[in-house]
Amino acid sequence: MTTDHERRVLVGIAAACAAAAATGAFSEQATAQPATRVKGPRVYLDYDQAELDAAYDQSVYAPNQRDVQNRMRRLSTEARKRLGAPKRHAYGPTEIEKLDVYPAKSANAPIQIFIHGGAWRNGLAAEHADAAELFHQAGAVYVVPDFVAVQDAADSLRSMVDQVRRAIAWVYQNAKEIGGDVSRLYISGHSSGAHLAGVALITDWQSQHGIPADFIKGAVLCSGMYDLKGARLSARSNYVKFDDAMEDALSAQRHLDKIRTPVLLVHGTLETPEFQRQSRDFAAAMKQAGKPVELIVAEGFNHFEIRETFANPFGIAGRAVLAQMKLLAAVN
């Protein structure tokens, strides 16, 4: 018997096929009726093209995507009203190269840097203030950088990665000025933001930015991509200018020797099969390489619902971040 979730997936794949035939892009809403479909040639693992496109299209597996995203935006607006506007600092010369800093209650506090998602092409720091209250109450500085969208980037994902790296380096170099403790700096990310945060973990910080290689003390990567092969072969290549060098350089799973940071990986069981596999495979590869890693699987959460839990000290991601920062006692 087909479950409701499987039925939604079949609907989404049918919609993706129809949309791709008509426009070359995948659908934001599943509108076709489920039907028996003839599987096409395999293009990656056991996926045909329509299945792979659907596996990298969150709307296919999360019918409540817009509702959850709108709720997070409202909660972010409310949090900014209660906490006050964040301090806005420039980490680079262009207009987008700024970051929001929500200060802690006292000086010399641990720092959490959150890299937002949005399929590499959407999202703003202001939309991720919903978690600011969690870190404020726990006694931490919360930082959210803005960075260029891929469609506006001069060099595809390379420009985004460069900006994220420089934003993180800026926080390290200015930790005292924002009330933070440079020896307790952590990062996290969700979706494409988890991909970017993962790439930050394989950065040669000493040679590129003149800062210690091991300054990031921990990372929580939620629902991300850690090898770009699947994404490159999917319909995401319609708006990301992939090439062989970029695929390799920006696939964290291929550079495990450079990771010096304990990593917590999180995904929900209602996410797309590729976003679940990416986390499982990265966790297995890190474990085999002898790197400190833990995989947390959230039963019954889709891609956007798991992001909401960052703002909850008792939520899956929020609790994981606080535990890694050793701040659980401050909110329990």
Secondary structure, DSSP 8 states (H G I E B T S, - for coil): ---HHHHHHHHHHHHHHHHHHHHSS--SS--S---------EEETTEEHHHHHHHT-HHHH-TTHHHHHHHHHHHHHHHHHHH---EEEESSSSTT-EEEEE--SSSSEEEEEEE--STTT---GGGGGGGHHHHHHHT-EEEEE----GGG-TTTHHHHHHHHHHHHHHHHHTTTTTTEEEEEEEEEEETHHHHHHHHHHT--HHHHHSS-TT-EEEEEEES--S--HHHHHSGGGGTS---HHHHHHT-GGG-GGG--S-EEEEEETTS-HHHHHHHHHHHHHHHHTT--EEEEEETT--HHHHHHGGG-TTSHHHHHHHHHTT-HHHH-
